[in-house]
Amino acid sequence: LPLWAVIAAGAVSLATAFTHGGMALGARSGALRASLLCRGAGGAARSSFLGHRDGATADRRAGRSGMGTLGLRAQEEDGELRAGRDADAETIKEMVLEEKMNPLFLSPENFVIAEQDGEIFGIGQIRPIDKSWELASLVVKEEARGNGIGTAIVQELLELHQKKFEAEGKGVPPVLALTLKETKPFYTRMGWLEQPMSMAPMKMQAEASVGGVVAALTGNSLICVKYKFPSVELDSEQSGTIIKNVNET
């Protein structure tokens, strides 16, 4: 396809997706009932769906159980968060197209998959864009929405992103996302912060320009949010070095 056709197709798909409320997460109660699961020091429990519907709900449940507020586990049957595989390519494409999202740049290896009994309920990816990284293609099937699966996928993606760069001995680059202003609380609960659109990569700014026009027609606006990983210096206990947050220096 000519470049203008690719850009136009992507822009229209992206703009349409934004009019559907940004990421296809929803707030409708699904078939999966959930109870709290505390995230331990070792990271996310990969055999279960983690997340929450909203901060207030999570806090109330935590108060009753005395557990943490970062996770949910399906009571009826455990779901699984796993890495995307080549065999998932068709399902990923179908889910993205069903939500009228951008069908480009859907490499399965970039995805985390939420699966239960062999059926995929949710997907999401962190993909390279220019010299940055973008959270994208976040979709949860309608019948499973409202159970924290979207949050679970985002948390898992961020954790894997962090581990990848730490294993290479590199600093962990931040992750960006485009979303509607009204969905900002979904991200801020997980530590994301809004940043000026002018600081986003040029490709994201181009997408936002088109998507913003359509969003404005529905009374919404687009924002760019960023998740920045804390930078920590850590030596062995024998060295006597004190752990400190580099961001505070």
Buried (B, 14 or more C-beta within 10 A) or exposed (E): EEEEEEBEBBBBBBBBBBBBBBBBBBEEEBEBEBEBBBBEEEBBBBEBBBBBBBEEBBEEBBEEEEBEBBBBBBEEEEBBBBBBEEEBBEBBBEBBEEBBBBBBBBEBEBBBBBBBEEEBBBBBBBBEBEEBBBBBBBBBBBBBBBBBBBBBBBBBBBBBBBEEBEEEEEEBBBBBBBBBEBBBEBBEBBEBEBBEBEEBBEBBBBBBEBBBEBBEEEEBBBBBBBBBBEEEEEEEEEEEEEEEEEEEE
